[in-house]
Amino acid sequence: MDGLEDYRTYMSKAILNATSYFNVVLQGKPTFGWHDRSIGSKAIRNQDEFWLRVVSERKKWIQEVWWEGNFAANNIKGIPKPYVIDIYEWEDGKIQLRAELMSFVKGLVCSSTQEIRAYIDLPENWWLALRNSLLKLSCWETDRILTNQEDVTHQFLVFYGDDVNSKVTKWTTAHRDLHWANLMAPELTILDWEGWGLAPAGYDAATLYCYSLLVPKIAKRVYEIFADILNTPEGIQAQLYVITRMLRRIDKGDYIALAGPLHRHARNLLAKYR
């Protein structure tokens, strides 16, 4: 499979294979996930609505904690999110594929890109639901570990040198990929739970704030909602860590427009943190 179009064709065939297994019919045009490693579409069976998602990965790169994240998140209660109803896996040479039939959620994603680029008017109850959901999630007990102290220390050393304290004093449960393409409106739903697990306290609020920097009015609202988290030493540290991860993504070609705002924000944070 060489090139973007060839892989999209491959993934389109994969989701059709999954429809046969689940006995569903696709409705509408499928959408592709990050770097086309996944494909999803609304699906119908006996007038019941579902969301069908297929993800692919080379076997040697599969991490079980990521691979089973959406299903593992079924145990999390009291947070608006889809639920995995059924799973189908198969192999294709060196590639492993996983289809997840999920509950269907009505509404629209807040942005077609991870970073928000235009103002969106979200009701007050949406913001309150988001805050309550993240607070509830932060208290959820889990042994899922996708971020550790070694990684935080390494990232700080590379980006900020050896005079910035990287020791994480508080770890809480986080979604870990809280960007605007994973949030739905007008009713809040939080999508894509592949990578949830323990993270430095304030990680989700820090992530959403950093993905909001291109729209100052939205960034200001995020900061207002989570000020009591973002203004703490732990919250500042979380923002600095999120910035390192996002800058690495930028280095690989993602959301280049955020490079300047992220660097400026990092300089302001470092002035406080040091």
Secondary structure, DSSP 8 states (H G I E B T S, - for coil): --SHHHHHHHHHHHHHHHHHHHT-EEEEEEEE-GGGSEEEEEEEETTEEEEEEEEEEEGGG--HHHHTHHHHGGG--SS----EEEEEEEEETTEEEEEEEEE---SEES-SSSS--S-----HHHHHHHHHHHHHHHT-----BS--HHHHHHHHHHHH-TTS------EEEE-S---GGGEEETTTEE---TT-EEEETTHHHHHHHHTTTTSHHHHHHHHHHTHHHHTSHHHHHHHHHHHHHHHHHHHTTS-GGGHHHHHHHHHHHHHHH-
